[in-house]
Amino acid sequence: MKFGEDLFISEGITDCLALLSSGKKAVAIPSATILPQFDLIKLRTYKLHIYPDQDNAGRLAYINLRKFFINHYTMLKAEQLPEGVKDYSEYYITTYGRQES
């Protein structure tokens, strides 16, 4: 990836796979409560985005990530999911449907 490109941070591998499947560049954090700071610092050269999960853990993860990146001179933009959608993987399935084999 090049400096300044858009990169999406996801809470978990399922959301990350959905982001990648929709053509976005993405990485996953292990969970809402585990923030691997040593790895996260390497992401500060990108335009960072996140679709926070629509639960307390997801909102808390966004707040903690945002604080971390602000302290390291980088912004993290929260993208909004439609109302009633739990996370990006659910959004992807409802938008693009399940692929039949």
C-alpha positions in Angstrom: 0.0 0.0 0.0 1.0 3.6 -0.6 1.3 6.4 1.9 -2.1 8.0 2.4 -4.3 5.3 0.9 -7.6 4.4 2.6 -7.4 1.5 5.0 -10.3 0.0 7.0 -9.8 -1.4 10.5 -12.3 -4.1 11.4 -13.2 -5.7 14.6 -12.7 -9.3 13.8 -11.8 -11.4 10.8 -15.4 -11.8 9.5 -15.8 -8.0 9.0 -12.4 -7.8 7.5 -13.2 -10.5 4.9 -16.4 -8.6 4.1 -14.5 -5.4 3.6 -11.9 -7.1 1.4 -14.7 -8.8 -0.6 -16.3 -5.3 -1.3 -13.0 -4.1 -2.7 -11.7 -2.2 0.3 -8.2 -2.6 1.8 -8.6 -3.8 5.4 -7.0 -5.2 8.4 -8.5 -6.9 11.5 -7.9 -6.4 15.1 -8.4 -9.5 17.3 -11.4 -8.1 19.2 -12.9 -5.0 20.6 -10.9 -5.3 23.9 -7.5 -6.3 22.4 -5.7 -3.5 20.7 -2.2 -4.5 19.5 -0.5 -1.1 19.9 2.8 -2.2 18.4 1.0 -3.3 15.2 -1.4 -0.3 15.1 1.4 2.2 15.2 2.5 0.9 11.7 -0.9 2.0 10.3 -0.6 5.7 11.0 0.6 6.5 7.5 -2.8 5.6 6.0 -6.2 7.3 5.9 -7.9 5.1 8.5 -11.6 4.2 8.6 -13.7 1.9 10.7 -17.3 0.7 10.7 -17.7 0.2 14.4 -19.9 -2.7 15.4 -23.3 -1.4 16.6 -22.9 -2.6 20.2 -21.2 -1.3 23.3 -18.0 -3.2 22.7 -17.8 -1.8 19.1 -18.3 1.8 20.3 -15.7 1.3 23.0 -13.3 -0.1 20.5 -13.8 2.9 18.3 -13.3 5.3 21.2 -10.1 3.6 22.3 -8.7 3.3 18.8 -9.5 7.0 18.1 -7.7 8.0 21.3 -4.7 5.9 20.4 -4.4 7.3 16.9 -4.9 10.9 18.0 -2.1 10.4 20.5 0.0 9.3 17.5 -1.0 12.2 15.2 -3.4 10.3 13.0 -7.1 10.4 12.6 -9.5 7.5 12.5 -12.8 8.2 10.7 -15.9 6.3 11.9 -18.1 5.2 8.9 -21.8 4.8 9.6 -23.7 1.5 9.0 -27.4 1.6 8.2 -29.7 1.5 11.2 -30.4 -2.0 12.5 -27.2 -3.5 10.9 -25.0 -5.0 13.6 -21.6 -5.0 11.8 -20.0 -4.8 8.3 -20.3 -8.5 7.6 -24.1 -8.3 8.1 -24.2 -5.2 5.9 -22.3 -7.0 3.2 -24.6 -10.1 3.3 -27.7 -7.9 3.2 -26.4 -5.8 0.4 -24.7 -8.3 -1.8 -26.4 -11.5 -0.7 -24.9 -14.9 -0.1 -23.1 -16.4 -3.0 -24.4 -19.9 -3.9 -21.9 -22.5 -5.0 
